[in-house]
Amino acid sequence: MNATRTNDFNSIITGRRSVRKYDTSVKISKEEMTEILTETTLAPSSVNMQPWRFLVIESAEGKAKLAPIARFNQVQVETSAAVIAVFGDLNNFDYAEQIYGTAVERGLMPQDVKENQLTRLASHFATLPADVNRETVMIDGALASMQLMLAARAHGYDTNPIGGFEKDQIAEVFGMDKDRYIPVMLISIGKADGEGYASVRLPIDTIAEWK
């Protein structure tokens, strides 16, 4: 059973459901998952530092490690093609030279603009309060997470964002520096086993106002 891709934006946003049980026969190749993640990284981020980091948990061994720390979401862990752990990298400025330097190489930014930007950003990050850095990274990670779910839907897959897991344990369980990488959410991905449930949204006149 192959997933059906679509470029119909309306179909993507109206067809997305939070799916908790998946067809275990459907796998996602590393090549296609790389495509999905590449599309995910087109999301915006503060000063383009792209602090999101993705851990694709798809092997039996990886899922066995995840299961005890996502114990209220066992169906997603067991049946999905993968669970993607989205982290925020608090040391994201370490990649500034690579990001801005590549922009210069590709003709997207003049060299003098790059140098001025990096000088200002180095000063900014040197004095950035830890709580502000953390909040920014979490917001950027959430933007990427939503983009990932829409990209997955465009590829014909279904997802479920998961916040119910042991956030204080997941980095160490997978050998990551917990002081550097902070968990944003888990996202299960696969092909729905059955139809996902539609849900109600509040009317716009309840949640928005014009001034």
TORDO-308858 format. One record per atom (N, C-alpha, C): x, y, z; residue in three letters; residue number from 0; atom name. Coordinates in steps of 0.2 Angstrom, whole numbers. Each point is the difference from the previous one (the first is absolute). Layout:
<rs>
R      px      py      pz   res     n   atom
R       X       Y       Z   ala   NUM     CA
...
</rs>
This chain:
<rs>
R      px      py      pz   res     n   atom
R       4      -6       0   met     0      N
R      -4       6       0   met     0     CA
R       4       6       0   met     0      C
R       0       4      -5   asn     1      N
R       4       6      -1   asn     1     CA
R      -4       6       2   asn     1      C
R       3       5       3   ala     2      N
R      -3       6       2   ala     2     CA
R      -1       4      -7   ala     2      C
R      -5       4       0   thr     3      N
R      -2       4      -6   thr     3     CA
R       2       8       2   thr     3      C
R       4       2      -4   arg     4      N
R       2       7       1   arg     4     CA
R      -5       5      -3   arg     4      C
R       0       6       2   thr     5      N
R      -4       5      -2   thr     5     CA
R       3       7       1   thr     5      C
R      -1       5      -5   asn     6      N
R       2       6       1   asn     6     CA
R      -6       5       1   asn     6      C
R      -6      -3       1   asp     7      N
R      -6       4       1   asp     7     CA
R       0       3       8   asp     7      C
R       2       6       0   phe     8      N
R       0       3       7   phe     8     CA
R      -6      -1       4   phe     8      C
R      -6       1      -3   asn     9      N
R      -6       0       4   asn     9     CA
R      -1      -7       2   asn     9      C
R       2      -5      -4   ser    10      N
R      -1      -7       2   ser    10     CA
R       5      -2       5   ser    10      C
R       6       3       0   ile    11      N
R       5      -1       6   ile    11     CA
R      -3       2       6   ile    11      C
R      -2       6       1   ile    12      N
R      -2       3       6   ile    12     CA
R      -7      -2       3   ile    12      C
R      -4      -2      -5   thr    13      N
R      -7      -3       2   thr    13     CA
R       0      -7       1   thr    13      C
R       5      -3      -3   gly    14      N
R       0      -8       1   gly    14     CA
R       5      -2       6   gly    14      C
R       4       5       3   arg    15      N
R       4      -2       5   arg    15     CA
R      -4      -2       6   arg    15      C
R       1      -6       4   arg    16      N
R      -3      -2       6   arg    16     CA
R       6      -2       5   arg    16      C
R      -2       0       6   ser    17      N
R       5      -3       5   ser    17     CA
R      -2      -7       0   ser    17      C
R       5      -4      -3   val    18      N
R      -1      -7       0   val    18     CA
R       4      -4       5   val    18      C
R      -3      -5       3   arg    19      N
R       3      -3       6   arg    19     CA
R       2      -7      -2   arg    19      C
R      -3      -3      -5   lys    20      N
R       1      -7      -2   lys    20     CA
R       1      -1      -7   lys    20      C
R       6      -3      -2   tyr    21      N
R       2       0      -7   tyr    21     CA
R       1      -7      -3   tyr    21      C
R       0       0      -6   asp    22      N
R       1      -7      -4   asp    22     CA
R       7      -2       1   asp    22      C
R       1      -5       3   thr    23      N
R       7      -2       2   thr    23     CA
R       4      -3      -6   thr    23      C
R      -4      -1      -6   ser    24      N
R       3      -2      -6   ser    24     CA
R       4       5      -4   ser    24      C
R      -2       6       2   val    25      N
R       2       6      -4   val    25     CA
R       6       3       3   val    25      C
R       6       0      -3   lys    26      N
R       6       3       2   lys    26     CA
R       2       6      -4   lys    26      C
R       4       4       3   ile    27      N
R       3       6      -4   ile    27     CA
R       7      -1      -1   ile    27      C
R       2       1      -6   ser    28      N
R       7      -1      -2   ser    28     CA
R       4       6       3   ser    28      C
R       7      -1       1   lys    29      N
R       4       5       3   lys    29     CA
R       0       6      -5   lys    29      C
R       0      -2      -7   glu    30      N
R       0       5      -5   glu    30     CA
R      -6       5       0   glu    30      C
R      -6      -3       1   glu    31      N
R      -6       4       1   glu    31     CA
R      -1       3       6   glu    31      C
R       3      -3       6   met    32      N
R       0       4       6   met    32     CA
R       4       6       0   met    32      C
R       6      -1      -4   thr    33      N
R       4       6      -1   thr    33     CA
R      -3       6      -4   thr    33      C
R      -4      -2      -5   glu    34      N
R      -4       5      -4   glu    34     CA
R      -5       3       5   glu    34      C
R      -3      -3       4   ile    35      N
R      -5       3       5   ile    35     CA
R       3       4       4   ile    35      C
R       6      -2       3   leu    36      N
R       4       5       5   leu    36     CA
R       3       6      -4   leu    36      C
R       2      -1      -6   thr    37      N
R       2       6      -4   thr    37     CA
R      -5       5      -1   thr    37      C
R      -6      -3      -1   glu    38      N
R      -6       5      -1   glu    38     CA
R      -1       3       6   glu    38      C
R       0      -3       6   thr    39      N
R      -1       2       7   thr    39     CA
R       5       6       1   thr    39      C
R       6       0      -2   thr    40      N
R       5       5       2   thr    40     CA
R      -1       6      -4   thr    40      C
R      -5       1      -4   leu    41      N
R      -2       6      -4   leu    41     CA
R      -4       4       5   leu    41      C
R      -2      -2       6   ala    42      N
R      -3       4       5   ala    42     CA
R       4       6       2   ala    42      C
R      -3       5       2   pro    43      N
R       4       6       3   pro    43     CA
R       3      -1       7   pro    43      C
R       5       3       1   ser    44      N
R       3       0       7   ser    44     CA
R       3       7       1   ser    44      C
R       1       1       7   ser    45      N
R       3       7       2   ser    45     CA
R       7       0      -3   ser    45      C
R       1       6      -3   val    46      N
R       6       1      -4   val    46     CA
R       3      -5      -4   val    46      C
R      -4      -5      -2   asn    47      N
R       1      -5      -4   asn    47     CA
R       5      -5       3   asn    47      C
R       0      -1       6   met    48      N
R       5      -4       4   met    48     CA
R      -2      -8      -1   met    48      C
R      -7      -1      -2   gln    49      N
R      -2      -7      -1   gln    49     CA
R       2      -5       6   gln    49      C
R      -2       2       6   pro    50      N
R       2      -4       6   pro    50     CA
R      -3      -7       0   pro    50      C
R      -5      -2      -4   trp    51      N
R      -3      -6       0   trp    51     CA
R       5      -6      -1   trp    51      C
R      -1      -5       3   arg    52      N
R       4      -6      -1   arg    52     CA
R      -5      -6       1   arg    52      C
R       1      -5      -5   phe    53      N
R      -5      -6       0   phe    53     CA
R       3      -6       1   phe    53      C
R      -3      -4       4   leu    54      N
R       2      -7       2   leu    54     CA
R      -5      -5      -3   leu    54      C
R       2      -3      -5   val    55      N
R      -5      -5      -4   val    55     CA
R       0      -7       4   val    55      C
R      -5      -1       4   ile    56      N
R       0      -7       3   ile    56     CA
R      -4      -5      -3   ile    56      C
R       3      -4      -4   glu    57      N
R      -4      -5      -4   glu    57     CA
R       2      -7       1   glu    57      C
R       6      -1       3   ser    58      N
R       2      -7       1   ser    58     CA
R      -3      -3       6   ser    58      C
R       0      -7       0   ala    59      N
R      -3      -4       6   ala    59     CA
R       3       2       6   ala    59      C
R       7       1       0   glu    60      N
R       4       2       5   glu    60     CA
R      -2       7       3   glu    60      C
R       0       5      -5   gly    61      N
R      -2       6       2   gly    61     CA
R      -7       1       3   gly    61      C
R      -4      -3      -3   lys    62      N
R      -7       0       3   lys    62     CA
R       0      -3       7   lys    62      C
R       4      -6       1   ala    63      N
R       0      -3       6   ala    63     CA
R       3       5       6   ala    63      C
R       4       4      -2   lys    64      N
R       3       6       4   lys    64     CA
R      -5       5       1   lys    64      C
R      -4       2      -5   leu    65      N
R      -5       5       1   leu    65     CA
R      -6      -2       4   leu    65      C
R      -2      -6      -1   ala    66      N
R      -7      -3       3   ala    66     CA
R       0       2       8   ala    66      C
R       5      -1       4   pro    67      N
R      -1       1       7   pro    67     CA
R      -1       8       2   pro    67      C
R       2       4      -5   ile    68      N
R       0       7       2   ile    68     CA
R      -6       4      -4   ile    68      C
R      -3      -4      -4   ala    69      N
R      -7       2      -3   ala    69     CA
R      -5      -5       1   ala    69      C
R      -1      -2       7   arg    70      N
R      -4      -6       1   arg    70     CA
R      -7       2      -1   arg    70      C
R      -2       6       0   phe    71      N
R      -8       1      -2   phe    71     CA
R      -1       1      -7   phe    71      C
R       5      -2      -4   asn    72      N
R      -1       1      -7   asn    72     CA
R       3      -6      -4   asn    72      C
R      -1      -6       3   gln    73      N
R       3      -6      -2   gln    73     CA
R      -3      -2      -7   gln    73      C
R      -6       1      -2   val    74      N
R      -3      -2      -6   val    74     CA
R       4       4      -6   val    74      C
R       1       6       1   gln    75      N
R       4       4      -5   gln    75     CA
R       7      -3      -1   gln    75      C
R       3      -1       6   val    76      N
R       7      -3       0   val    76     CA
R       1      -6      -4   val    76      C
R      -5      -5       2   glu    77      N
R       0      -6      -3   glu    77     CA
R      -2      -1      -7   glu    77      C
R      -5       4      -2   thr    78      N
R      -2      -1      -7   thr    78     CA
R       2       5      -5   thr    78      C
R       3       5       2   ser    79      N
R       2       5      -5   ser    79     CA
R       6      -2      -4   ser    79      C
R       1       3      -6   ala    80      N
R       6      -1      -4   ala    80     CA
R       6       2       4   ala    80      C
R      -1       6       4   ala    81      N
R       6       3       4   ala    81     CA
R      -3       5       5   ala    81      C
R       3       1       5   val    82      N
R      -1       6       4   val    82     CA
R       5       5       0   val    82      C
R      -1       6      -2   ile    83      N
R       5       5      -1   ile    83     CA
R       0       4       6   ile    83      C
R       6       0       4   ala    84      N
R       1       4       6   ala    84     CA
R       3       7      -3   ala    84      C
R      -4       5       2   val    85      N
R       2       7      -2   val    85     CA
R       3       3       6   val    85      C
R       7       3      -1   phe    86      N
R       3       3       5   phe    86     CA
R       2       7      -2   phe    86      C
R       2       4       5   gly    87      N
R       2       7      -2   gly    87     CA
R       8       0       3   gly    87      C
R       4       2      -4   asp    88      N
R       7       1       1   asp    88     CA
R       2       7       3   asp    88      C
R       1       0       7   leu    89      N
R       2       6       3   leu    89     CA
R       6       3      -3   leu    89      C
R       4      -4      -3   asn    90      N
R       7       3      -2   asn    90     CA
R      -1       1      -8   asn    90      C
R      -6       2      -2   asn    91      N
R      -1       1      -7   asn    91     CA
R       5       5      -4   asn    91      C
R       2       5       4   phe    92      N
R       5       5      -3   phe    92     CA
R       6      -3      -2   phe    92      C
R       2      -6       2   asp    93      N
R       6      -4      -2   asp    93     CA
R       0      -1      -8   asp    93      C
R      -6       0      -3   tyr    94      N
R      -1      -1      -7   tyr    94     CA
R      -1       7      -4   tyr    94      C
R       1       5       3   ala    95      N
R      -1       7      -3   ala    95     CA
R       5       1      -6   ala    95      C
R       6      -2       1   glu    96      N
R       5       1      -6   glu    96     CA
R      -2      -4      -6   glu    96      C
R      -2      -7       2   gln    97      N
R      -2      -4      -6   gln    97     CA
R      -6       2      -4   gln    97      C
R      -5       3       4   ile    98      N
R      -6       2      -3   ile    98     CA
R       1       6      -4   ile    98      C
R       3       5       3   tyr    99      N
R       1       7      -3   tyr    99     CA
R       6      -1      -6   tyr    99      C
R       5      -4       2   gly   100      N
R       5      -1      -5   gly   100     CA
R      -3      -3      -7   gly   100      C
R      -4      -5       1   thr   101      N
R      -3      -3      -6   thr   101     CA
R      -5       4      -3   thr   101      C
R      -3       5       3   ala   102      N
R      -4       5      -3   ala   102     CA
R       4       4      -5   ala   102      C
R       6       2       3   val   103      N
R       5       4      -5   val   103     CA
R       2      -4      -6   val   103      C
R       2      -6       1   glu   104      N
R       2      -4      -5   glu   104     CA
R      -5      -1      -5   glu   104      C
R      -6       0       2   arg   105      N
R      -6      -1      -5   arg   105     CA
R      -3       6      -3   arg   105      C
R       4       6       2   gly   106      N
R      -2       6      -3   gly   106     CA
R      -7       3       3   gly   106      C
R      -1      -2       6   leu   107      N
R      -6       2       3   leu   107     CA
R       1       6       5   leu   107      C
R       6       1       1   met   108      N
R       2       5       5   met   108     CA
R       7       3      -1   met   108      C
R       1       6      -1   pro   109      N
R       7       3      -1   pro   109     CA
R       4      -1       6   pro   109      C
R       7      -1      -1   gln   110      N
R       5      -2       6   gln   110     CA
R      -1       5       5   gln   110      C
R       0       7      -2   asp   111      N
R       0       5       6   asp   111     CA
R      -6       0       4   asp   111      C
R      -6      -2      -3   val   112      N
R      -6      -1       4   val   112     CA
R       1      -6       5   val   112      C
R       3      -5      -3   lys   113      N
R       1      -6       5   lys   113     CA
R       4       2       6   lys   113      C
R       6       3      -2   glu   114      N
R       4       2       6   glu   114     CA
R      -3       5       5   glu   114      C
R      -4       4      -2   asn   115      N
R      -3       5       4   asn   115     CA
R      -6      -4       4   asn   115      C
R      -3      -4      -3   gln   116      N
R      -5      -4       3   gln   116     CA
R       3      -4       6   gln   116      C
R       5      -4      -2   leu   117      N
R       3      -5       5   leu   117     CA
R       3       4       6   leu   117      C
R       3       6      -2   thr   118      N
R       3       4       6   thr   118     CA
R      -6       2       5   thr   118      C
R      -5       2      -3   arg   119      N
R      -6       2       4   arg   119     CA
R      -3      -6       4   arg   119      C
R      -1      -5      -4   leu   120      N
R      -3      -6       3   leu   120     CA
R       5      -3       6   leu   120      C
R       6       0      -1   ala   121      N
R       5      -3       5   ala   121     CA
R      -1       4       6   ala   121      C
R      -1       7       0   ser   122      N
R      -1       4       6   ser   122     CA
R      -7      -2       3   ser   122      C
R      -5      -1      -4   his   123      N
R      -7      -2       2   his   123     CA
R       0      -6       4   his   123      C
R       3      -5      -3   phe   124      N
R       0      -7       3   phe   124     CA
R       4       0       6   phe   124      C
R       6       4       0   ala   125      N
R       4       0       6   ala   125     CA
R      -3       3       6   ala   125      C
R      -6       4       0   thr   126      N
R      -3       3       5   thr   126     CA
R      -7      -3       1   thr   126      C
R      -2      -4      -4   leu   127      N
R      -7      -3      -1   leu   127     CA
R      -2      -4       7   leu   127      C
R      -5       2       4   pro   128      N
R      -2      -3       6   pro   128     CA
R      -2      -8      -2   pro   128      C
R       2      -4       4   ala   129      N
R      -1      -7      -1   ala   129     CA
R      -8      -2      -1   ala   129      C
R      -4       4       4   asp   130      N
R      -7      -2      -1   asp   130     CA
R      -3       3      -7   asp   130      C
R       3       5      -2   val   131      N
R      -2       3      -7   val   131     CA
R       2      -4      -5   val   131      C
R       6      -3       0   asn   132      N
R       3      -5      -5   asn   132     CA
R      -4      -6       0   asn   132      C
R      -2      -2       6   arg   133      N
R      -4      -6       0   arg   133     CA
R      -7       1      -3   arg   133      C
R      -3       5       2   glu   134      N
R      -7       2      -3   glu   134     CA
R       0       0      -7   glu   134      C
R       5       4      -3   thr   135      N
R       1       1      -7   thr   135     CA
R       1      -7      -4   thr   135      C
R       4      -4       3   val   136      N
R       1      -7      -3   val   136     CA
R      -6      -4       0   val   136      C
R      -4       0       5   met   137      N
R      -6      -3       1   met   137     CA
R      -5       2      -5   met   137      C
R      -1       7      -1   ile   138      N
R      -4       2      -5   ile   138     CA
R       2      -2      -7   ile   138      C
R       6       1      -2   asp   139      N
R       3      -2      -6   asp   139     CA
R      -1      -8      -1   asp   139      C
R       1      -4       5   gly   140      N
R      -1      -7      -1   gly   140     CA
R      -8      -2      -1   gly   140      C
R      -4       4       3   ala   141      N
R      -7      -1      -1   ala   141     CA
R      -2       2      -7   ala   141      C
R       3       5      -3   leu   142      N
R      -1       2      -7   leu   142     CA
R       2      -5      -5   leu   142      C
R       6      -3       2   ala   143      N
R       2      -6      -4   ala   143     CA
R      -4      -6       0   ala   143      C
R      -3      -1       6   ser   144      N
R      -4      -6       2   ser   144     CA
R      -6       0      -5   ser   144      C
R      -4       6       0   met   145      N
R      -6       1      -4   met   145     CA
R       2      -1      -7   met   145      C
R       6       3      -2   gln   146      N
R       2      -1      -7   gln   146     CA
R       1      -7      -2   gln   146      C
R       3      -4       5   leu   147      N
R       1      -7      -1   leu   147     CA
R      -7      -4      -1   leu   147      C
R      -5       2       4   met   148      N
R      -6      -4      -1   met   148     CA
R      -3       2      -6   met   148      C
R       0       6      -3   leu   149      N
R      -3       1      -6   leu   149     CA
R       4      -3      -6   leu   149      C
R       7       0       1   ala   150      N
R       4      -3      -5   ala   150     CA
R      -1      -8      -1   ala   150      C
R      -1      -3       6   ala   151      N
R      -2      -7       0   ala   151     CA
R      -7      -1      -3   ala   151      C
R      -4       4       1   arg   152      N
R      -7       0      -3   arg   152     CA
R       1       0      -8   arg   152      C
R       4       5      -2   ala   153      N
R       1       1      -7   ala   153     CA
R       3      -7      -3   ala   153      C
R       4      -3       4   his   154      N
R       2      -7      -3   his   154     CA
R      -4      -6       1   his   154      C
R      -6       2       3   gly   155      N
R      -5      -5       1   gly   155     CA
R       0      -4       6   gly   155      C
R       3       3       5   tyr   156      N
R       1      -3       7   tyr   156     CA
R      -4       3       5   tyr   156      C
R      -1      -3       5   asp   157      N
R      -4       3       6   asp   157     CA
R       5       1       6   asp   157      C
R      -2       4       4   thr   158      N
R       4       2       6   thr   158     CA
R      -4       1       7   thr   158      C
R       3       0       5   asn   159      N
R      -3       2       6   asn   159     CA
R       6       3       5   asn   159      C
R      -2       7       2   pro   160      N
R       5       3       4   pro   160     CA
R      -1      -2       7   pro   160      C
R       6      -2       4   ile   161      N
R      -1      -3       6   ile   161     CA
R       4       5       5   ile   161      C
R      -3       2       5   gly   162      N
R       3       4       6   gly   162     CA
R       1      -5       6   gly   162      C
R      -4      -5       0   gly   163      N
R       0      -4       6   gly   163     CA
R       6      -5       0   gly   163      C
R       6       2       2   phe   164      N
R       6      -5       1   phe   164     CA
R       5       3       5   phe   164      C
R       4      -4       2   glu   165      N
R       5       2       5   glu   165     CA
R       5       5      -3   glu   165      C
R      -1       6       0   lys   166      N
R       4       5      -3   lys   166     CA
R       7       1       4   lys   166      C
R       0      -2       6   asp   167      N
R       6       1       4   asp   167     CA
R       5      -6      -1   asp   167      C
R      -2      -5      -4   gln   168      N
R       4      -6      -1   gln   168     CA
R       2      -2      -7   gln   168      C
R      -4       3      -5   ile   169      N
R       0      -2      -7   ile   169     CA
R       7       1      -3   ile   169      C
R       3       6       1   ala   170      N
R       7       1      -3   ala   170     CA
R       5      -5       3   ala   170      C
R       0      -1       6   glu   171      N
R       5      -5       3   glu   171     CA
R      -1      -7      -2   glu   171      C
R      -6      -2      -1   val   172      N
R      -2      -7      -2   val   172     CA
R       3      -1      -7   val   172      C
R       0       5      -4   phe   173      N
R       3       0      -7   phe   173     CA
R       7       2      -1   phe   173      C
R       3       1       6   gly   174      N
R       7       2       0   gly   174     CA
R       2       7      -3   gly   174      C
R      -5       5       2   met   175      N
R       1       7      -2   met   175     CA
R       1       4       6   met   175      C
R       3       6      -1   asp   176      N
R       2       4       6   asp   176     CA
R      -7       4       2   asp   176      C
R      -2      -2       6   lys   177      N
R      -7       3       2   lys   177     CA
R       1       7       2   lys   177      C
R       6       3       1   asp   178      N
R       0       7       1   asp   178     CA
R       1       4      -6   asp   178      C
R       1      -3      -6   arg   179      N
R       0       3      -6   arg   179     CA
R      -7      -1      -4   arg   179      C
R      -2      -6       0   tyr   180      N
R      -6      -2      -4   tyr   180     CA
R      -6       0       4   tyr   180      C
R      -5       4      -1   ile   181      N
R      -6       0       4   ile   181     CA
R      -6      -3      -5   ile   181      C
R      -4      -4       3   pro   182      N
R      -5      -3      -4   pro   182     CA
R      -6       5      -1   pro   182      C
R      -2       0      -6   val   183      N
R      -6       4      -2   val   183     CA
R      -6      -5       0   val   183      C
R       0      -5      -4   met   184      N
R      -6      -5       0   met   184     CA
R       2      -6      -4   met   184      C
R      -4      -5       1   leu   185      N
R       1      -6      -4   leu   185     CA
R      -5       0      -6   leu   185      C
R       1      -2      -6   ile   186      N
R      -5       0      -5   ile   186     CA
R       1      -7      -3   ile   186      C
R      -6      -4       1   ser   187      N
R       0      -7      -3   ser   187     CA
R      -2       1      -7   ser   187      C
R       2      -4      -5   ile   188      N
R      -1       1      -7   ile   188     CA
R      -1      -7      -3   ile   188      C
R      -5      -1      -5   gly   189      N
R      -1      -6      -3   gly   189     CA
R      -6       1      -4   gly   189      C
R      -3      -6      -2   lys   190      N
R      -7       0      -4   lys   190     CA
R      -5      -2       5   lys   190      C
R      -5       4       0   ala   191      N
R      -6      -2       5   ala   191     CA
R      -3      -7      -1   ala   191      C
R      -1      -3       5   asp   192      N
R      -4      -6       0   asp   192     CA
R      -7       1       1   asp   192      C
R      -4       2      -5   gly   193      N
R      -6       2       0   gly   193     CA
R      -1       8       0   gly   193      C
R      -6       3       0   glu   194      N
R       0       7      -1   glu   194     CA
R       1       3       7   glu   194      C
R       3       6      -1   gly   195      N
R       1       4       6   gly   195     CA
R      -6       4       2   gly   195      C
R      -1       2       6   tyr   196      N
R      -6       4       2   tyr   196     CA
R       0       7      -2   tyr   196      C
R      -5       3      -3   ala   197      N
R       0       7      -1   ala   197     CA
R      -2       3       7   ala   197      C
R       2       6       1   ser   198      N
R      -1       4       6   ser   198     CA
R      -3       7      -1   ser   198      C
R      -3       3       5   val   199      N
R      -3       6       0   val   199     CA
R       5       6       1   val   199      C
R       0       5      -4   arg   200      N
R       4       6       2   arg   200     CA
R      -5       6       2   arg   200      C
R       2       4       4   leu   201      N
R      -3       6       2   leu   201     CA
R      -1       5      -6   leu   201      C
R      -6       3       0   pro   202      N
R      -1       5      -5   pro   202     CA
R       4       6       0   pro   202      C
R       2       3      -5   ile   203      N
R       5       5       0   ile   203     CA
R      -3       6       4   ile   203      C
R      -6       2       0   asp   204      N
R      -3       5       4   asp   204     CA
R       1      -1       7   asp   204      C
R       2      -6       2   thr   205      N
R       1      -1       7   thr   205     CA
R       8       1       2   thr   205      C
R       4      -1      -5   ile   206      N
R       7      -1       2   ile   206     CA
R       4       6      -3   ile   206      C
R      -3       4      -5   ala   207      N
R       3       6      -3   ala   207     CA
R      -4       6       1   ala   207      C
R       4       6       0   glu   208      N
R      -3       6       0   glu   208     CA
R       4       5      -5   glu   208      C
R      -4       5      -2   trp   209      N
R       4       5      -5   trp   209     CA
R      -1       7       4   trp   209      C
R       6       3       0   lys   210      N
R       0       7       3   lys   210     CA
R       1       5      -6   lys   210      C
</rs>
